Amino acid sequence: MTVAGLNTPLTSKTSAAFRHILVATDFSEASRRALCDALVLAKENSAQLSLIHVLQPDRQYGALENPPELDLERIAAEKQIKALVDELGPELKVDTTLVKHGPVAEQVAAVIEEQAIDLLVIGTRGRGGLQKLALGSVAEELLRVAPCPVMTIGPKADIATVTNGPGFHRILFATDFGKGSAKALPLALALARAQQAKLILLHMIPPMPATSASLSAYAPAGAAADELEQWEESSRKRCLNQLRECLPAETGLEQEPEYVVGTDFLAEGILTAAGKFKVDLIVMGANRTASAKAAAHIPWAAVHEVVRNAPCLVLTVAG
């Protein structure tokens, strides 16, 4: 999405889903794209928008309480933020700009609590380094520890905007029936109502049962295949019923929701469904772990894979 595209009239009828949006930036192109998308959301929701940059601690000056270099870095960051806001033009409003110092996730989470932020927006280029906010490590840590929903704009997220235009027309809610998914569903439903969007509920069954003990290693191949097929069919029916039970009888949706149960690994299944249904937004839970920082370095983590490869925006809610 370009800055020019922000001035395109929004055609979707919306109600306020967010009141105060925070964009975390490291001045990269990925973060700039995140700010552009956040401005669209703020305009749709008549929401306040704040912009934050965090100066990360330098071990070289760790023993000093207020090293002189920190003042220079702060002044430089403030100038970069001003230049970024000035570039947007007066009609695109950033209400508050902040420069903080310390661990990124800790500082951002503190601002979310202090200012009652109800949506954090970040950009990511995916994995490839650990230095900047736009890279996978810090971004993924943020979406797991943030006390509010996090909207992530990945490197391929513009595909949906180019294909479908502005707004959310099709929303994919991917659930594993865990705590994160339970917290994410009301938001997915509220956004679908506000945008009069098609809501697609998705659950993925792993390609093999969690335990293969029931599949006899000594049974003929045909018998094992039949048993696997029966397992998949019974699992599919059970999960379809569970998906339907997620929504209330009166959804308030303009379009009938669609329920999909697939057989694939979680990330691959979500990405396949996103492409098949040409969705504009993926909503999913991000289950908390004992160490969010450690989880952010697991390269095969489902959330990371979805954000890195999704053709649209990804909204996660930590559970």
N, C-alpha and C positions, 0 to 999 in steps of 0.2 A: 504494500500500500504506500502511495506517495503522499507528500504533504498536499499536493494539488488535489488529490482525491478526497481530502478531508472536507473540502468545500462543496462536494456533491450532495444535493439534497437527499436526506434519508427517506426512503419510501416505506419502510416498515413502521407499523404502529406499535409503539412501545410504552411500557410503564416503567417507572424507576425500579430497576433491580439492584442498583448500586448507588450509594450516596457520596462516598469518598473513595477515590481511586488513587493508589500510590504506584508510581513507576520508578523502578530502580534502574539507574543507568551507569554505565562505565564509559560512555561516549563512543562506543563502537557502533558500527552500522546496524548490528542486530538490536542494540538498545534503542537506536533511533527509530527503527521500524516498530519496536514495541511502544514507543511514545506516540507514534502516529495512530496505531490501533487503539491505544488507550484514549486518545483525544476523541476518536469516533464514539467510543463507548460513553465517555463523559458527556458528549453532546447529546447522544440518544437518551441518556438517563438524567440530564440536567444535574450532573454530579460534580462535586468539587474534585480537582485533580492536583496532586502534589508530586514533585519530582525530587528524588534523593540520589546523592552520590556518596559512597563511603570510601574514605581514605583508609587503606589497609595498613596495619602496623608494620613498621620496618624494624627488624631485629637489631639493626645497627644502632638505632637510637632508643632501644627498648628501656634502657636504664634512666633515660631522661624523661621528666614529667611533661615538659613542653618544649621539645626540640625546635630550634629555629627553622629547620627544614620543613616541619609540619605546617608552620604559618605560610611558607612559600607555596607548599602543595595546596593548602586550602584556598589561597588567593587565586592560584591557577585554576582550580576546580570551579570556583565561583565564576570566573571569567568564562570558562567553557560552558557552564550552565546558562549564563546570560546570553552567550552567542547562540546557543541552541534554541532558547526560547525566542530570541529576536528573529531568528530565521523562520520560525513558524508564522510570524505575522500577528498583528494585534487582534484579529478576529478569532484566533485559536488561543484559548486562555489556559495558562498554567497558574493556578492560584498560589501555590507555595513551592519554594525551592529550598532544599536542605543539603548541607554538607556535614557529614558525620565522620568520626574517626574510630576505628576499632574493627573487630571481626565483622564481616559483612552481614552474615545471617543474624547475628546477635543485635546489631544496630538497626537493621531493617525491622526485625520482629519487635524491638522496643518502640519504634515509631508507630508501627501498626497498633500496638496497644495504647500508646499515649494519645493518638489522634483518631481513634475509632475507625480505622481503615477497614473497609469491607471487601476490597479487592486489591491484590498486588499484581502488577503486570511486569513481566521480565522478558527479555529476549535472550536467545541462546543460539550459538552456532554449532552446538553439539560438542562432543569430546574432542580434544586436540591440544589441551593445555590446561593448566590449573591457575593461571594468573588473574584472569579478569572475570567480572560478573557474567559476561555473555557466554562464557564457556560452561560446559556441562556440570562441572563439580559444584561450584557455588550455587548455580541456578537450581540444581536438584536438591541441594541441602535446604535452600530457601523454601521450595515447595513442600518439603517434608516437615519443616518446623514452623512455618508461618501460621499465626493464629487466625488466618482468614483464607478464603479461596485464593488460588494463584492462577492467573492466566499466562501461559507461556507461548511465545511466538517463536517457533522453531525455524530452521533454515528453509523449509519447504512450505511454510504456512501460507504464502501468498497465492498458491495454486487455487484455493477455494475462492478467494476474492476475485481473481481474474476470471474464473469460470462462472461464478454465481452472482457477482456484484456484491455491494455492501449489505450488511445485516446478516442475521442467522436464519436461513431458510430450512435447513435440516440439521438437527442436533442428535448426535450419537451419544447415548449414555451407556458406558461400558461398566458392568458391575461384576464383582466376584462375590457379592453378598456379604462383604466384610463391613467393618465399622466405617471405613472411609467412604465406601459406596453408599451406605445408609445416610451419611451426612451430605453427600453430593447430590443425591436424588432430588430433594426439595428445590435445590438451586436449578437443576436441569429442567425440572417441571415449570418453575417460575419463569425461566428464560423462554421456554417454548410457548408458554401462554403469552408473555409480553410481545414476542416477535411473531406470534401466530405461525410458529414453525412446526414442521413434522418432527415428532420425537420418536427415535428408534432406540429400543432397549435391547442391549446385547449382553449375552453371557457366553463365555468360551469354555468348552469342556476339553481338558487335556487329551491329546491323541491316544494315550493309554491310561488305564485305571491307575489310581494312586498306588495300588498294590497289585501286582500281577499274580499273587498267590492263587487266585481262583482259576487262572488259566494254566492248566496242567502242562508242565514241560514235556510230559510223555504222551499227551493226547495227540491224535492225528491233526495235521495242519488244518484240515477242513473243520474239525470239531472246535479247535481253538478259534478259528475265524468266525464261526457261528456264535460262539460264546461272546466274543468281542462285539459282534454286531448287535447282539441282544443287549449287552451292557450299554452300548452307545444309544440304542433306541430308548431304553428305559430311562437313562440319564437325561436324554433330550426332553422327553415328556415331563419328567419331574422338574427340570429347570425352566421349561416353558411355563408351567403352572406357577413356579416361584416368581418368575418375571411378571406375570399378570397380577400376582398378588401384591407386587410392589406399589402399584398405583391405586388410588382411591376409586370408588365407583364413578364419581363425578370428577373428571380430570380438569374440566374447564378448557380443554384444548380445542382449537379450531379444526384440527385434523385428527383422525383416528391414529393412536400410537401403533407402532409396529414392533413385534417381539421376535427376536432372532436368537437362536442357539446354534453355535457353530462348534466344530471340532478342530482345534488348532492350539498352538501355544498362544498365550495371552496377547503379547504384543503383536505378533504376526496376524492374529485373528482380528484385532481391533483395526489395524492398518488396512487389512483387506476389506473389511466392512466400510471403513471410511471412504475408500476409493470406490467401492461398488455403489454405495448410496449417495456419493458426491456430497458429503456433509460439510457444513461450514464450521462446526464446533464439535469437539470431543470433550465430554465431561466424564471424569473418573475419580475414584478415590485413590489417595496415596497413603498407604498404611504406614503408620509410624513404626520406627524400629528403635532399639536401645541406643543406637548411635546413628543419627541422620548423616553425619559426616562420613562414616564408614560406608553406609548404604549408597551414598552418592558416588563412590568409587567402584561399585559393582557394574561392569560394563554391560552386562546382560539384563540389568534391572528393567522390568516391563515399562515403568513410567519413563525412564530415560529413552528407551527405544521408540516409544510412541511419540514423545516430544521431538526427538531428532528426525523422525521420518514422516510425521503427520503432514498431510497436504493442507492443513487448516489449523486454527488456534486450538489449544488444549487447555481446558480448565480443570484443575485438580483441587480436591479438598482433602486435607490430611485427617486421618481418623485415628 
